Amino acid sequence: MAALGAGGGRAAAALLLRRRGPAGLGAGPRRYRYKEKWAATAPRIPPTRLALHHFDVNYSLQLKDLWPSVRASLLCEQKYGALLNNFSPVDHVTQELELLNATDFVSEAPKKALRSQEGSETSPPLRPSIRSNIKCYTFPRGDITRFRPAR
């Protein structure tokens, strides 16, 4: 401190500048600074494409030959439905969904197939490709009261 009073102000300022570097560069040389613009302008993958890629990787292995038709249905017009799994209270949830006018299209598909086969005897019988314990309820078109609105 005594050096500042005795004309050492210039020396103290030079010492401070040597420690911090030139103004505006922060603690270190410019070449070590993080380039924020690179992270901000990097190409981003849209969430829909990322989800579709995830589905392609996982469900194509599980569904095998059925995956292309499932993928096509996912990419079609929006459908509102509820797929029940083994961990849900099936009886309670099915009653709730039927009160909301939802129908289980998995259990109705074999009934419709039998009705269509009764009319034409020439077609071979259809084999069930979906297990009977799967329940998928769909809502009538335009009825989205069950789902929260988009933000």
Backbone hydrogen bonds, N-H to C=O, Kabsch-Sander energy under -0.5 kcal/mol:
donor,donor_aa,acceptor,acceptor_aa,energy
5,G,1,M,-1.1
6,A,2,A,-1.3
7,G,4,L,-0.8
8,G,3,A,-2.1
9,G,4,L,-0.5
12,A,8,G,-2.4
13,A,9,G,-2.1
14,A,10,R,-2.1
15,L,11,A,-2.1
16,L,12,A,-2.3
17,L,13,A,-2.5
18,R,14,A,-2.1
19,R,15,L,-1.6
20,R,16,L,-2.4
21,G,17,L,-2.6
25,L,22,P,-1.4
28,G,25,L,-0.6
32,Y,29,P,-1.4
33,R,30,R,-1.6
36,E,34,Y,-1.1
38,W,35,K,-0.6
39,A,35,K,-0.8
40,A,36,E,-1.6
41,T,37,K,-1.9
42,A,38,W,-0.5
50,L,46,P,-2.1
51,A,47,P,-2.5
52,L,48,T,-2.2
53,H,49,R,-2.2
54,H,50,L,-2.2
55,F,51,A,-2.6
56,D,52,L,-2.6
57,V,53,H,-2.4
58,N,54,H,-2.3
59,Y,55,F,-2.1
60,S,55,F,-0.8
60,S,56,D,-0.8
61,L,58,N,-0.6
62,Q,58,N,-1.1
63,L,59,Y,-3.1
64,K,60,S,-1.0
66,L,63,L,-2.2
67,W,64,K,-1.1
70,V,66,L,-1.9
71,R,67,W,-3.1
72,A,68,P,-2.1
73,S,69,S,-1.9
74,L,70,V,-1.9
75,L,71,R,-1.6
76,C,72,A,-0.5
76,C,73,S,-0.6
81,G,79,K,-0.6
82,A,137,Y,-2.9
84,L,82,A,-0.6
84,L,135,K,-2.6
88,S,85,N,-1.2
90,V,88,S,-1.6
93,V,89,P,-2.5
94,T,90,V,-2.7
95,Q,91,D,-1.9
96,E,92,H,-2.0
97,L,93,V,-2.5
98,E,94,T,-2.4
99,L,95,Q,-1.8
100,L,96,E,-0.9
101,N,98,E,-1.4
102,A,97,L,-2.2
103,T,138,T,-2.3
105,F,103,T,-1.0
105,F,136,C,-1.5
106,V,136,C,-0.6
108,E,104,D,-1.1
109,A,105,F,-1.3
111,K,107,S,-0.6
112,K,108,E,-2.3
113,A,109,A,-2.2
114,L,110,P,-2.3
115,R,111,K,-2.1
116,S,112,K,-2.2
117,Q,113,A,-1.8
118,E,114,L,-1.8
119,G,115,R,-0.9
120,S,116,S,-0.9
134,I,131,R,-1.1
135,K,84,L,-0.7
137,Y,82,A,-2.8
138,T,103,T,-2.7
139,F,80,Y,-2.6
143,D,140,P,-2.0
144,I,142,G,-1.0
147,F,144,I,-1.1
